[in-house]
């Protein structure tokens, strides 16, 4: 039996929750020499890779149909440039704001590390009145003000 060491670095990226699974794009965040590799990559311009795999009633749906979010992780350093810890914020659809989905996201992006002291969860609709992460169900239920 070959034992694999658990990953010691977190990932950042963006995701959808589809059929109770995380479908996501990930990018490892090293402690040093970090460069953000997801510039210009969005749910909208990535959905074409997934559109044929996630049909609803045998029909293709738009990129904003399923609940979604984004994970942002940044290494933080002391005054001498020595790594101290990671900061992490997750923007997510309001309907994902519960322990079940949060744990799925934490597991998928390896956010349960000693070097991440806290994950901040944010729903833009509540924080800034922005409906950026709002799925079709939340729009239908009127969870977002027009």
DSSP file (Angstrom, degrees, kcal/mol; ACC not computed):
  #  RESIDUE AA STRUCTURE BP1 BP2  ACC     N-H-->O    O-->H-N    N-H-->O    O-->H-N    TCO  KAPPA ALPHA  PHI   PSI    X-CA   Y-CA   Z-CA
    1    1 A X              0   0    0      0, 0.0     2,-0.6     0, 0.0     0, 0.0   0.000 360.0 360.0 360.0 134.4    0.0    0.0    0.0
    2    2 A X        -     0   0    0      2,-0.0     2,-0.5     0, 0.0     0, 0.0  -0.887 360.0-149.4-101.1 123.1    1.3    3.5   -0.9
    3    3 A X        -     0   0    0     -2,-0.6     2,-0.4     0, 0.0     0, 0.0  -0.776   7.7-151.3 -92.9 133.2    0.4    6.2    1.6
    4    4 A X        -     0   0    0     -2,-0.5     2,-0.2     3,-0.0     3,-0.0  -0.863  16.9-122.0-104.1 137.5    0.0    9.6    0.3
    5    5 A X        -     0   0    0     -2,-0.4     3,-0.1     1,-0.1     2,-0.1  -0.548  34.6-107.0 -73.4 139.3    0.7   12.6    2.4
    6    6 A X        -     0   0    0     -2,-0.2    -1,-0.1     1,-0.1     2,-0.0  -0.394  44.9 -94.2 -64.1 142.5   -2.3   15.0    2.8
    7    7 A X        -     0   0    0      1,-0.1    -1,-0.1    -2,-0.1    -3,-0.0  -0.348  33.5-163.6 -60.4 136.8   -1.9   18.2    0.9
    8    8 A X        +     0   0    0     -3,-0.1     2,-0.4     2,-0.1    -1,-0.1   0.428  65.3  73.1-103.6   0.2   -0.4   20.9    3.0
    9    9 A X  S    S-     0   0    0    104,-0.0    21,-0.1    21,-0.0     2,-0.1  -0.892  76.1-127.3-115.2 145.9   -1.3   23.8    0.8
   10   10 A X        -     0   0    0     19,-0.5    19,-2.7    -2,-0.4     2,-0.3  -0.362  18.9-136.7 -81.6 168.1   -4.7   25.3    0.3
   11   11 A X  E     -A   28   0A   0     98,-2.5     2,-0.3    17,-0.2    17,-0.2  -0.880  10.9-161.0-119.2 155.0   -6.4   25.9   -3.0
   12   12 A X  E     +A   27   0A   0     15,-2.3    15,-1.8    -2,-0.3     2,-0.3  -0.867  35.6 100.7-125.2 167.6   -8.3   28.9   -4.3
   13   13 A X  E     -AB  26  71A   0     58,-1.9    58,-3.4    -2,-0.3     2,-0.3  -0.995  61.3 -71.2 156.3-156.8  -10.7   29.0   -7.2
   14   14 A X  E     -AB  25  70A   0     11,-0.9    11,-2.8    -2,-0.3     2,-0.3  -0.941  41.3-178.9-139.1 159.7  -14.4   29.0   -8.1
   15   15 A X  E     -AB  24  69A   0     54,-2.4    54,-2.0    -2,-0.3     2,-0.3  -0.943  22.8-142.8-153.3 163.7  -17.1   26.4   -7.9
   16   16 A X  E     -AB  23  68A   0      7,-2.2     7,-2.8    -2,-0.3     2,-0.6  -0.915  22.4-134.0-122.3 154.7  -20.6   25.4   -8.5
   17   17 A X  E     +A   22   0A   0     50,-2.4    50,-0.5    -2,-0.3     2,-0.4  -0.969  34.9 170.3-108.5 115.6  -22.6   23.0   -6.2
   18   18 A X  E >   -A   21   0A   0      3,-2.5     3,-1.0    -2,-0.6    -2,-0.1  -0.993  65.2 -10.5-131.6 125.8  -24.4   20.5   -8.5
   19   19 A X  T 3  S-     0   0    0     -2,-0.4    -1,-0.1     1,-0.3     3,-0.1   0.886 128.6 -56.4  51.7  43.3  -26.2   17.4   -7.3
   20   20 A X  T 3  S+     0   0    0      1,-0.2     2,-0.3    -3,-0.1    -1,-0.3   0.783 117.9 108.3  61.5  31.5  -24.7   17.9   -3.9
   21   21 A X  E <  S-A   18   0A   0     -3,-1.0    -3,-2.5     2,-0.0     2,-0.5  -0.971  72.4-116.1-133.4 150.0  -21.1   17.9   -5.2
   22   22 A X  E     -A   17   0A   0     -2,-0.3     2,-0.6    -5,-0.2    -5,-0.2  -0.762  25.0-171.5 -84.0 126.0  -18.5   20.6   -5.6
   23   23 A X  E     +A   16   0A   0     -7,-2.8    -7,-2.2    -2,-0.5     2,-0.3  -0.956  31.7 156.2-114.8 107.3  -17.7   21.1   -9.3
   24   24 A X  E     -A   15   0A   0     -2,-0.6     2,-0.5    -9,-0.2    -9,-0.2  -0.857  50.3-128.7-140.6 166.7  -14.7   23.5   -9.2
   25   25 A X  E     -A   14   0A   0    -11,-2.8   -11,-0.9    -2,-0.3     2,-0.3  -0.945  36.8-167.2-107.9 131.2  -11.6   25.0  -10.6
   26   26 A X  E     -A   13   0A   0     -2,-0.5     2,-0.3   -13,-0.2   -13,-0.2  -0.908  18.6-176.2-126.3 152.2   -8.6   25.0   -8.3
   27   27 A X  E     -A   12   0A   0    -15,-1.8   -15,-2.3    -2,-0.3    11,-0.1  -0.953  31.0-121.2-143.9 123.6   -5.2   26.6   -8.1
   28   28 A X  E     -A   11   0A   0     -2,-0.3     2,-0.7   -17,-0.2   -17,-0.2  -0.356  18.6-144.9 -66.7 142.2   -2.7   25.7   -5.4
   29   29 A X        -     0   0    0    -19,-2.7   -19,-0.5     5,-0.1     5,-0.1  -0.898  15.9-157.3-112.4 103.1   -1.6   28.7   -3.2
   30   30 A X        -     0   0    0     -2,-0.7    45,-0.2     3,-0.1     4,-0.1  -0.282  23.5-121.5 -74.4 164.6    2.1   28.3   -2.2
   31   31 A X  S    S+     0   0    0      2,-0.1     2,-0.3     1,-0.1     3,-0.2   0.859  94.8  27.5 -73.3 -35.3    3.5   30.0    0.8
   32   32 A X  S    S+     0   0    0      1,-0.2    -2,-0.1    51,-0.1    -1,-0.1  -0.851 115.3  26.3-126.2 161.4    6.1   31.9   -1.2
   33   33 A X  S    S+     0   0    0     -2,-0.3     2,-0.4     1,-0.2    -1,-0.2   0.868  79.2 176.0  56.1  40.8    6.4   33.1   -4.8
   34   34 A X        +     0   0    0     -3,-0.2     2,-0.4    -4,-0.1    -1,-0.2  -0.605  12.6 174.8 -80.8 131.5    2.6   33.4   -5.0
   35   35 A X        -     0   0    0     -2,-0.4     2,-0.5     0, 0.0    -5,-0.1  -0.997  37.8-113.5-133.4 135.9    1.0   34.8   -8.1
   36   36 A X        -     0   0    0     -2,-0.4     3,-0.4     1,-0.2    -7,-0.0  -0.528  32.3-176.8 -69.5 118.8   -2.7   34.8   -8.7
   37   37 A X        +     0   0    0     -2,-0.5    -1,-0.2     1,-0.2    -3,-0.0   0.379  66.6  70.9-101.3   3.9   -3.3   32.5  -11.6
   38   38 A X    >   +     0   0    0    -11,-0.1     3,-2.3     2,-0.1    -1,-0.2   0.261  59.2 141.4-107.1  12.9   -7.0   32.9  -12.0
   39   39 A X  T 3  S+     0   0    0     -3,-0.4     3,-0.1     1,-0.3     0, 0.0  -0.318  79.5   7.7 -55.7 130.9   -7.1   36.4  -13.5
   40   40 A X  T 3  S+     0   0    0      1,-0.2     2,-0.6    -2,-0.0    -1,-0.3   0.398  99.5 120.8  78.5  -3.9   -9.8   36.6  -16.2
   41   41 A X    <   +     0   0    0     -3,-2.3     2,-0.3     3,-0.0    -1,-0.2  -0.837  37.9 162.8 -96.6 124.3  -11.1   33.2  -15.4
   42   42 A X     >  -     0   0    0     -2,-0.6     4,-0.9    -3,-0.1     5,-0.2  -0.829  53.9-104.5-134.4 168.7  -14.8   33.3  -14.3
   43   43 A X  H >> S+     0   0    0     -2,-0.3     4,-1.8     1,-0.2     3,-0.6   0.930 119.4  52.6 -55.7 -46.1  -17.8   31.1  -13.9
   44   44 A X  H 34 S+     0   0    0      1,-0.2     4,-0.4     2,-0.2    -1,-0.2   0.912 112.1  40.9 -62.7 -46.7  -19.2   32.5  -17.1
   45   45 A X  H 34 S+     0   0    0      1,-0.2    -1,-0.2     2,-0.1    -2,-0.2   0.530 118.3  47.9 -85.1  -1.9  -16.2   31.9  -19.4
   46   46 A X  H X< S+     0   0    0     -4,-0.9     3,-2.3    -3,-0.6     4,-0.4   0.652  87.0  85.1-101.6 -21.9  -15.5   28.4  -17.9
   47   47 A X  G >X S+     0   0    0     -4,-1.8     4,-2.1     1,-0.3     3,-1.9   0.769  74.3  72.8 -56.3 -29.6  -19.0   27.0  -18.1
   48   48 A X  G 34 S+     0   0    0     -4,-0.4     4,-0.3     1,-0.3    -1,-0.3   0.774  92.1  58.4 -58.7 -24.7  -18.6   25.9  -21.7
   49   49 A X  G <4 S+     0   0    0     -3,-2.3    -1,-0.3     1,-0.2    -2,-0.2   0.722 119.2  28.4 -73.6 -21.1  -16.3   23.1  -20.4
   50   50 A X  T X> S+     0   0    0     -3,-1.9     3,-2.0    -4,-0.4     4,-1.1   0.582  90.0  97.5-113.6 -16.0  -19.1   21.8  -18.2
   51   51 A X  T 3< S+     0   0    0     -4,-2.1    10,-0.3     1,-0.3     3,-0.3   0.786  86.6  47.9 -54.8 -36.2  -22.4   22.7  -20.0
   52   52 A X  T 34 S+     0   0    0     -4,-0.3    -1,-0.3     1,-0.2     3,-0.2   0.668 110.0  54.1 -79.1 -15.9  -22.8   19.3  -21.7
   53   53 A X  T <4 S+     0   0    0     -3,-2.0     2,-0.4     1,-0.2    -2,-0.2   0.670 106.0  50.2 -90.9 -18.6  -22.2   17.4  -18.4
   54   54 A X  S  < S+     0   0    0     -4,-1.1     7,-0.4    -3,-0.3    -1,-0.2  -0.673  71.8 166.4-127.1  77.1  -24.8   19.1  -16.2
   55   55 A X        -     0   0    0     -2,-0.4     2,-0.5    -3,-0.2     5,-0.2  -0.557  26.8-146.5 -89.3 153.8  -28.2   19.2  -18.0
   56   56 A X  B >  S-E   59   0B   0      3,-2.7     3,-1.2    -2,-0.2    -2,-0.0  -0.985  86.5 -13.5-121.4 118.8  -31.5   20.0  -16.4
   57   57 A X  T 3  S-     0   0    0     -2,-0.5    -1,-0.2     1,-0.3     3,-0.1   0.901 129.2 -58.2  53.4  42.9  -34.4   18.1  -17.8
   58   58 A X  T 3  S+     0   0    0      1,-0.2     2,-0.4    -3,-0.1    -1,-0.3   0.683 117.1 113.2  62.2  21.3  -32.1   17.1  -20.7
   59   59 A X  B <  S-E   56   0B   0     -3,-1.2    -3,-2.7    -5,-0.0    -1,-0.2  -0.937  71.1-112.4-123.4 146.6  -31.5   20.8  -21.5
   60   60 A X        -     0   0    0     -2,-0.4     2,-0.3    -5,-0.2    -5,-0.1  -0.469  34.2-156.5 -70.2 145.5  -28.4   22.9  -21.3
   61   61 A X        -     0   0    0     -7,-0.4    -7,-0.1   -10,-0.3     5,-0.0  -0.838  20.5 -96.4-122.0 161.8  -28.5   25.7  -18.6
   62   62 A X    >   -     0   0    0     -2,-0.3     3,-1.7     1,-0.1     4,-0.4  -0.247  39.1-102.7 -73.4 164.8  -26.7   28.9  -18.3
   63   63 A X  T 3  S+     0   0    0      1,-0.3     3,-0.2     2,-0.1    -1,-0.1   0.717 119.5  51.9 -60.7 -25.4  -23.6   29.4  -16.1
   64   64 A X  T 3  S+     0   0    0      1,-0.2    -1,-0.3    71,-0.1    72,-0.2   0.195  81.8  94.2-101.4  17.0  -25.5   31.1  -13.3
   65   65 A X  S <  S+     0   0    0     -3,-1.7    71,-2.0    70,-0.2    72,-0.4   0.940  79.0  55.9 -71.5 -48.4  -28.2   28.4  -13.0
   66   66 A X  S    S-     0   0    0     -4,-0.4   -48,-0.1    -3,-0.2    68,-0.1  -0.505 100.7 -91.8 -87.2 153.2  -26.5   26.4  -10.2
   67   67 A X        +     0   0    0    -50,-0.5   -50,-2.4    -2,-0.2     2,-0.3  -0.343  59.1 169.1 -59.3 144.1  -25.5   27.8   -6.8
   68   68 A X  E     +B   16   0A   0    -52,-0.3    25,-1.6    -4,-0.1     2,-0.3  -0.893  17.5 170.8-150.8 175.6  -21.9   28.9   -7.0
   69   69 A X  E     -BC  15  92A   0    -54,-2.0   -54,-2.4    -2,-0.3     2,-0.3  -0.971  25.0-113.2-172.7-175.8  -19.1   30.8   -5.3
   70   70 A X  E     -BC  14  91A   0     21,-2.5    21,-2.6    -2,-0.3     2,-0.5  -0.998  13.2-148.8-140.4 140.4  -15.4   31.7   -5.2
   71   71 A X  E     -BC  13  90A   0    -58,-3.4   -58,-1.9    -2,-0.3     2,-0.5  -0.944  14.0-170.8-110.2 126.0  -12.6   30.9   -2.7
   72   72 A X  E     - C   0  89A   0     17,-2.9    17,-2.4    -2,-0.5     2,-0.4  -0.978   5.1-179.9-120.9 126.0   -9.8   33.5   -2.3
   73   73 A X  E     - C   0  88A   0     -2,-0.5     2,-0.4    15,-0.2    15,-0.2  -0.984   2.0-175.9-127.1 132.4   -6.7   32.6   -0.3
   74   74 A X  E     - C   0  87A   0     13,-2.5    13,-2.8    -2,-0.4     2,-0.2  -0.994  23.2-129.4-130.0 132.8   -3.7   34.9    0.3
   75   75 A X  E     - C   0  86A   0     -2,-0.4     2,-0.4    11,-0.2    11,-0.2  -0.574  25.2-152.1 -73.8 142.8   -0.4   34.2    2.1
   76   76 A X  E     - C   0  85A   0      9,-3.0     8,-3.0    -2,-0.2     9,-1.1  -0.930   9.9-163.2-119.8 145.2    0.4   36.7    4.7
   77   77 A X  E     - C   0  83A   0     -2,-0.4     6,-0.2     6,-0.3     2,-0.1  -0.851  17.0-120.5-127.3 156.4    4.0   37.6    5.9
   78   78 A X    >   -     0   0    0      4,-2.4     3,-1.9    -2,-0.3    -1,-0.1  -0.203  51.5 -83.2 -81.6-175.8    5.6   39.4    8.8
   79   79 A X  T 3  S+     0   0    0      1,-0.3    -1,-0.1     2,-0.1    -2,-0.0   0.733 130.4  54.8 -64.9 -22.4    7.8   42.5    8.4
   80   80 A X  T 3  S-     0   0    0      2,-0.1    -1,-0.3     3,-0.0     3,-0.1   0.386 120.9-105.8 -91.3   3.9   10.8   40.3    7.4
   81   81 A X  S <  S+     0   0    0     -3,-1.9     2,-0.4     1,-0.3    -2,-0.1   0.629  71.8 145.0  83.5  13.2    8.9   38.6    4.6
   82   82 A X        -     0   0    0      1,-0.1    -4,-2.4   -50,-0.0    -1,-0.3  -0.712  56.9-107.2 -87.1 134.1    8.5   35.3    6.6
   83   83 A X  E     +C   77   0A   0     -2,-0.4    -6,-0.3    -6,-0.2     3,-0.1  -0.325  42.4 168.6 -59.0 135.8    5.3   33.4    6.0
   84   84 A X  E     -     0   0A   0     -8,-3.0     2,-0.3     1,-0.4    -7,-0.2   0.738  53.9 -45.9-112.9 -52.7    2.9   33.6    8.9
   85   85 A X  E     -C   76   0A   0     -9,-1.1    -9,-3.0   -54,-0.1    -1,-0.4  -0.957  52.9 -93.6-167.9 176.9   -0.5   32.3    7.8
   86   86 A X  E     -Cd  75 116A   0     29,-3.2    31,-0.6    -2,-0.3     2,-0.4  -0.861  23.6-147.9-106.0 145.1   -3.1   32.4    5.1
   87   87 A X  E     -C   74   0A   0    -13,-2.8   -13,-2.5    -2,-0.4     2,-0.4  -0.881  21.3-169.6-103.7 148.3   -6.2   34.6    5.0
   88   88 A X  E     +Cd  73 119A   0     30,-0.6    32,-2.4    -2,-0.4     2,-0.4  -0.994  15.4 177.8-145.1 132.7   -9.2   33.1    3.3
   89   89 A X  E     -Cd  72 120A   0    -17,-2.4   -17,-2.9    -2,-0.4     2,-0.5  -0.999  11.0-159.9-132.8 139.4  -12.6   34.4    2.2
   90   90 A X  E     -Cd  71 121A   0     30,-3.0    32,-2.9    -2,-0.4     2,-0.5  -0.976   3.1-159.5-120.4 120.3  -15.3   32.5    0.4
   91   91 A X  E     +Cd  70 122A   0    -21,-2.6   -21,-2.5    -2,-0.5     2,-0.3  -0.848  28.3 166.2 -93.5 131.8  -18.0   34.3   -1.5
   92   92 A X  E     -C   69   0A   0     30,-2.2    32,-0.3    -2,-0.5   -23,-0.2  -0.972  41.5 -89.0-148.8 160.3  -21.0   32.1   -2.0
   93   93 A X    >   -     0   0    0    -25,-1.6     3,-2.1    -2,-0.3     4,-0.3  -0.384  43.4-117.4 -63.7 143.2  -24.7   32.0   -2.9
   94   94 A X  G >  S+     0   0    0     39,-0.6     3,-1.6     1,-0.3    -1,-0.1   0.833 112.7  60.8 -55.3 -36.2  -27.0   32.5    0.0
   95   95 A X  G 3  S+     0   0    0      1,-0.3    -1,-0.3     2,-0.0    39,-0.0   0.585  99.8  57.2 -72.7  -7.1  -28.5   29.0   -0.3
   96   96 A X  G <  S+     0   0    0     -3,-2.1     2,-2.3   -28,-0.1    -1,-0.3   0.406  74.1 109.3 -97.4   1.0  -25.1   27.5    0.3
   97   97 A X    <   +     0   0    0     -3,-1.6     2,-0.3    -4,-0.3    -1,-0.1  -0.411  55.5  94.9 -81.7  67.5  -24.7   29.3    3.7
   98   98 A X  S  > S-     0   0    0     -2,-2.3     4,-2.4     1,-0.1     5,-0.2  -0.959  86.3-102.4-148.2 165.3  -25.0   26.2    5.9
   99   99 A X  H  > S+     0   0    0     -2,-0.3     4,-2.3     1,-0.2     5,-0.2   0.830 114.3  58.5 -61.9 -35.6  -22.6   23.8    7.6
  100  100 A X  H  > S+     0   0    0      2,-0.2     4,-1.6     1,-0.2    -1,-0.2   0.962 114.0  35.4 -60.0 -53.5  -23.1   21.0    5.1
  101  101 A X  H  > S+     0   0    0      1,-0.2     4,-2.2     2,-0.2    -2,-0.2   0.870 114.6  57.0 -71.7 -36.5  -22.0   23.0    2.0
  102  102 A X  H  X S+     0   0    0     -4,-2.4     4,-2.7     1,-0.2    -1,-0.2   0.919 107.4  48.8 -59.7 -42.5  -19.4   25.0    3.9
  103  103 A X  H  X S+     0   0    0     -4,-2.3     4,-2.6     1,-0.2    -1,-0.2   0.893 108.7  53.4 -65.6 -38.5  -17.7   21.7    4.9
  104  104 A X  H  X S+     0   0    0     -4,-1.6     4,-2.4    -5,-0.2    -1,-0.2   0.912 112.0  45.3 -60.1 -41.8  -17.9   20.5    1.3
  105  105 A X  H  X S+     0   0    0     -4,-2.2     4,-2.4     2,-0.2    -2,-0.2   0.918 111.7  51.5 -69.1 -44.2  -16.1   23.6    0.2
  106  106 A X  H  <>S+     0   0    0     -4,-2.7     5,-2.5     1,-0.2     6,-0.5   0.921 113.8  45.0 -57.7 -45.4  -13.5   23.4    3.0
  107  107 A X  H ><5S+     0   0    0     -4,-2.6     3,-0.9     3,-0.2    -2,-0.2   0.925 112.9  49.6 -65.5 -45.3  -12.7   19.8    2.1
  108  108 A X  H 3<5S+     0   0    0     -4,-2.4    -2,-0.2     1,-0.2    -1,-0.2   0.881 119.4  36.8 -63.9 -40.1  -12.6   20.5   -1.7
  109  109 A X  T 3<5S-     0   0    0     -4,-2.4   -98,-2.5    -5,-0.2    -1,-0.2   0.289 107.6-121.0 -98.9   9.4  -10.2   23.5   -1.4
  110  110 A X  T < 5 +     0   0    0     -3,-0.9    -3,-0.2    -4,-0.4    -4,-0.1   0.922  59.1 150.0  53.4  52.2   -8.2   22.1    1.5
  111  111 A X      < +     0   0    0     -5,-2.5     2,-1.1     1,-0.2    -4,-0.1   0.410  43.1  91.0 -94.8   0.8   -9.0   25.0    3.8
  112  112 A X        +     0   0    0     -6,-0.5     2,-0.3    -5,-0.1    -1,-0.2  -0.426  61.2 130.1 -95.3  59.5   -8.8   23.0    7.1
  113  113 A X    >   -     0   0    0     -2,-1.1     3,-1.6     3,-0.1  -105,-0.1  -0.798  69.1-123.3-112.8 153.4   -5.2   23.7    7.7
  114  114 A X  T 3  S+     0   0    0     -2,-0.3    -1,-0.1     1,-0.3    -3,-0.0   0.769 112.3  62.0 -63.8 -24.1   -3.4   24.9   10.8
  115  115 A X  T 3  S+     0   0    0      1,-0.1   -29,-3.2   -30,-0.1     2,-0.6   0.484  93.2  69.1 -83.5  -1.8   -2.1   27.8    8.7
  116  116 A X  E <   +d   86   0A   0     -3,-1.6    -1,-0.1   -31,-0.2     3,-0.1  -0.930  61.6 179.9-113.8 105.3   -5.6   29.1    8.0
  117  117 A X  E     +     0   0A   0     -2,-0.6     2,-0.3   -31,-0.6    -1,-0.1   0.781  67.2   6.1 -77.5 -26.8   -6.9   30.4   11.3
  118  118 A X  E     -     0   0A   0    -32,-0.4   -30,-0.6     2,-0.0     2,-0.6  -0.972  57.3-145.8-158.6 139.4  -10.3   31.4   10.0
  119  119 A X  E     -d   88   0A   0     -2,-0.3     2,-0.5    -3,-0.1   -30,-0.2  -0.943  21.6-147.5-104.4 124.2  -12.4   31.2    6.9
  120  120 A X  E     -d   89   0A   0    -32,-2.4   -30,-3.0    -2,-0.6     2,-0.4  -0.808   9.6-155.1 -93.3 130.3  -14.6   34.2    6.3
  121  121 A X  E     -d   90   0A   0     -2,-0.5     2,-0.4   -32,-0.2   -30,-0.2  -0.896  14.8-178.1-107.6 132.0  -17.9   33.5    4.6
  122  122 A X  E     -d   91   0A   0    -32,-2.9   -30,-2.2    -2,-0.4     2,-0.7  -0.992  22.7-161.4-138.2 131.2  -19.6   36.2    2.6
  123  123 A X    >>  -     0   0    0     -2,-0.4     4,-2.4   -32,-0.2     3,-1.1  -0.945  13.5-156.1-105.3 111.1  -22.8   36.5    0.7
  124  124 A X  H 3>>S+     0   0    0     -2,-0.7     4,-2.6   -32,-0.3     6,-1.7   0.800  90.2  63.4 -59.8 -29.3  -22.5   39.5   -1.5
  125  125 A X  H 345S+     0   0    0      4,-0.3     4,-0.4     8,-0.2    -1,-0.3   0.877 112.8  34.6 -64.4 -35.3  -26.3   39.9   -1.7
  126  126 A X  H <45S+     0   0    0     -3,-1.1    -2,-0.2     2,-0.1    -1,-0.2   0.848 122.5  45.4 -84.4 -36.4  -26.4   40.6    2.0
  127  127 A X  H  <5S+     0   0    0     -4,-2.4    -3,-0.2     3,-0.1    -2,-0.2   0.914 136.3   3.2 -76.5 -43.8  -23.1   42.4    2.3
  128  128 A X  T  <5S-     0   0    0     -4,-2.6    -3,-0.2    -5,-0.2    -2,-0.1   0.318  94.8-109.1-129.5   7.2  -23.3   44.8   -0.6
  129  129 A X  S   <S+     0   0    0     -5,-0.7     2,-0.4    -4,-0.4    -4,-0.3   0.734  73.2 139.8  69.6  20.6  -26.7   44.2   -2.2
  130  130 A X        -     0   0    0     -6,-1.7     3,-0.3    -7,-0.1    -1,-0.3  -0.831  45.6-157.0-101.1 133.2  -25.0   42.6   -5.2
  131  131 A X        +     0   0    0     -2,-0.4     3,-0.5     1,-0.2    -1,-0.1   0.018  52.7 125.7 -97.0  29.9  -26.7   39.5   -6.7
  132  132 A X  S    S+     0   0    0      1,-0.3     2,-0.9   -39,-0.0    -1,-0.2   0.899  75.9  40.3 -57.4 -46.7  -23.4   38.2   -8.2
  133  133 A X  S    S+     0   0    0     -3,-0.3   -39,-0.6   -41,-0.2     2,-0.4  -0.702  85.6 127.9-104.6  80.2  -23.6   34.8   -6.6
  134  134 A X        -     0   0    0     -2,-0.9    -3,-0.0    -3,-0.5   -41,-0.0  -0.969  43.4-150.6-139.0 118.4  -27.3   34.0   -6.9
  135  135 A X     >  -     0   0    0     -2,-0.4     4,-2.0   -67,-0.1   -70,-0.2  -0.192  35.6 -95.6 -81.8 176.4  -28.7   30.8   -8.5
  136  136 A X  H  > S+     0   0    0    -71,-2.0     4,-2.3     1,-0.2     5,-0.1   0.860 122.6  53.2 -62.8 -36.6  -32.0   30.4  -10.3
  137  137 A X  H  > S+     0   0    0    -72,-0.4     4,-2.3     2,-0.2    -1,-0.2   0.921 109.0  47.7 -66.8 -43.0  -33.8   29.2   -7.2
  138  138 A X  H  >>S+     0   0    0      1,-0.2     5,-2.3     2,-0.2     6,-0.5   0.882 112.1  50.4 -66.1 -36.5  -32.8   32.2   -5.1
  139  139 A X  H ><5S+     0   0    0     -4,-2.0     3,-0.7     1,-0.2    -1,-0.2   0.911 111.6  48.3 -65.3 -40.9  -33.8   34.5   -7.9
  140  140 A X  H 3<5S+     0   0    0     -4,-2.3    -2,-0.2     1,-0.2    -1,-0.2   0.875 109.5  52.4 -66.0 -36.8  -37.2   32.8   -8.1
  141  141 A X  H 3<5S-     0   0    0     -4,-2.3    -1,-0.2    -5,-0.1    -2,-0.2   0.558 112.5-118.9 -78.3  -7.1  -37.7   32.9   -4.4
  142  142 A X  T <<5 +     0   0    0     -3,-0.7    -3,-0.2    -4,-0.5    -2,-0.1   0.770  66.8 142.7  76.5  24.2  -37.1   36.7   -4.3
  143  143 A X      < +     0   0    0     -5,-2.3     2,-0.5    -6,-0.2    -4,-0.2   0.676  62.7  61.6 -69.9 -14.8  -34.1   36.3   -2.1
  144  144 A X  S    S-     0   0    0     -6,-0.5     2,-0.2    -5,-0.2    -1,-0.1  -0.946  84.7-131.0-116.6 130.2  -32.4   39.1   -4.0
  145  145 A X              0   0    0     -2,-0.5   -14,-0.1   -20,-0.1    -2,-0.1  -0.555 360.0 360.0 -74.8 138.9  -33.8   42.6   -4.3
  146  146 A X              0   0    0     -2,-0.2    -1,-0.1    -4,-0.1   -15,-0.0   0.464 360.0 360.0 -82.4 360.0  -34.0   43.9   -7.8
